[in-house]
Amino acid sequence: MQDLLTQLSNLRRPRLLIRAARIGADTYRRESRLPRLLGYGVMPRTGPALVRLMAMEADMNAQRENGDACYSVAAHVELLTAVMGESRLLRAQAQAETPAAIT
């Protein structure tokens, strides 16, 4: 199985959705977004939250591709924004855990 960051780099979505989500990711706050998307209760760590968000986004993308009447562009952008925000947090955590190379 591919790691999360590789899966994210291989994700292909319409350019307009990605652009809108990138704008939203700049002001992403997980404390307010995750409970709305994943449900209230104990907030999951970044990795597990990202796995759940990616599964939800895959379902949402399938709705988009199938022309489902329940599909919402706004909800899809919100979900992609959370995916991008969580991936940025995951990358930051990975970089913080990797010791700096001595040159």
Backbone torsions as a table, in degrees:
resi	resn	phi	psi	omega
1	MET	NA	139.2	-179.5
2	GLN	-73.1	150.8	175.6
3	ASP	-73.2	165.9	-173.2
4	LEU	-60.3	-43.7	-176.3
5	LEU	-68.6	-32.6	175.5
6	THR	-68.7	-41.9	177.0
7	GLN	-60.1	-40.8	179.2
8	LEU	-65.7	-39.7	-179.4
9	SER	-69.3	-23.5	178.5
10	ASN	-90.1	-2.4	-178.6
11	LEU	-69.9	128.8	179.8
12	ARG	-121.2	117.1	179.3
13	ARG	-134.8	163.9	177.8
14	PRO	-57.0	142.1	-175.2
15	ARG	-56.1	-40.1	-178.2
16	LEU	-65.3	-39.4	176.5
17	LEU	-62.3	-44.1	-178.3
18	ILE	-65.4	-43.4	179.6
19	ARG	-61.7	-44.4	179.2
20	ALA	-63.8	-40.9	179.9
21	ALA	-67.5	-36.1	178.0
22	ARG	-63.8	-39.7	177.9
23	ILE	-62.4	-44.2	178.8
24	GLY	-67.7	-32.5	-177.7
25	ALA	-67.6	-22.9	179.2
26	ASP	-65.0	-28.2	179.7
27	THR	-114.9	24.1	-177.3
28	TYR	-64.7	130.5	174.0
29	ARG	-127.4	110.3	-173.8
30	ARG	-65.6	-27.9	-178.5
31	GLU	-64.2	-28.8	180.0
32	SER	-99.2	-30.9	-176.2
33	ARG	-82.9	-45.4	-174.6
34	LEU	-60.8	-44.3	179.5
35	PRO	-58.8	-37.3	178.8
36	ARG	-66.6	-35.8	-176.0
37	LEU	-87.1	-41.1	-173.6
38	LEU	-102.8	-7.8	-178.2
39	GLY	100.3	153.9	-177.1
40	TYR	-80.9	157.4	-177.7
41	GLY	132.9	-151.6	180.0
42	VAL	-69.5	126.3	-179.1
43	MET	-76.8	126.2	-179.4
44	PRO	-70.8	160.7	175.0
45	ARG	-68.1	171.3	-172.6
46	THR	-60.5	-46.9	-178.4
47	GLY	-60.8	-56.2	178.7
48	PRO	-61.4	-35.9	177.7
49	ALA	-64.0	-41.8	-179.5
50	LEU	-65.2	-38.9	177.5
51	VAL	-61.4	-46.3	179.7
52	ARG	-65.1	-42.2	179.5
53	LEU	-63.6	-39.7	-179.8
54	MET	-67.0	-35.9	177.0
55	ALA	-67.0	-41.4	178.1
56	MET	-65.3	-38.9	180.0
57	GLU	-67.7	-36.7	177.3
58	ALA	-62.7	-40.9	176.7
59	ASP	-64.7	-41.9	179.7
60	MET	-64.2	-39.7	179.1
61	ASN	-66.9	-36.5	176.1
62	ALA	-62.6	-39.6	175.2
63	GLN	-60.9	-42.9	179.8
64	ARG	-61.9	-47.6	-177.9
65	GLU	-66.1	-31.6	-178.9
66	ASN	-86.9	-4.9	-179.7
67	GLY	69.7	32.1	-179.7
68	ASP	-62.9	136.6	-179.1
69	ALA	-67.6	-20.7	-179.8
70	CYS	-84.3	-5.3	-177.8
71	TYR	-67.1	135.5	178.5
72	SER	-125.4	120.0	178.3
73	VAL	-61.9	-42.6	-179.2
74	ALA	-61.0	-42.4	178.8
75	ALA	-67.0	-36.4	179.0
76	HIS	-66.4	-42.1	177.5
77	VAL	-63.5	-41.7	178.9
78	GLU	-61.7	-41.4	179.1
79	LEU	-67.3	-43.9	177.4
80	LEU	-65.0	-35.5	176.4
81	THR	-61.2	-44.2	178.6
82	ALA	-65.3	-40.2	177.8
83	VAL	-60.9	-46.5	179.9
84	MET	-66.2	-41.2	178.8
85	GLY	-62.9	-45.0	179.3
86	GLU	-67.0	-36.2	179.3
87	SER	-67.5	-36.2	175.8
88	ARG	-63.5	-41.8	177.7
89	LEU	-63.9	-40.1	179.9
90	LEU	-65.0	-42.9	178.4
91	ARG	-63.6	-41.3	179.4
92	ALA	-63.3	-40.5	178.4
93	GLN	-65.7	-40.3	180.0
94	ALA	-65.1	-39.7	178.9
95	GLN	-69.6	-34.7	179.4
96	ALA	-68.9	-31.8	-179.2
97	GLU	-80.7	-23.6	180.0
98	THR	-81.8	122.1	-179.8
99	PRO	-66.1	145.1	179.6
100	ALA	-69.8	139.6	179.4
101	ALA	-74.4	140.0	178.5
102	ILE	-91.5	125.1	-179.2
103	THR	-114.6	NA	NA
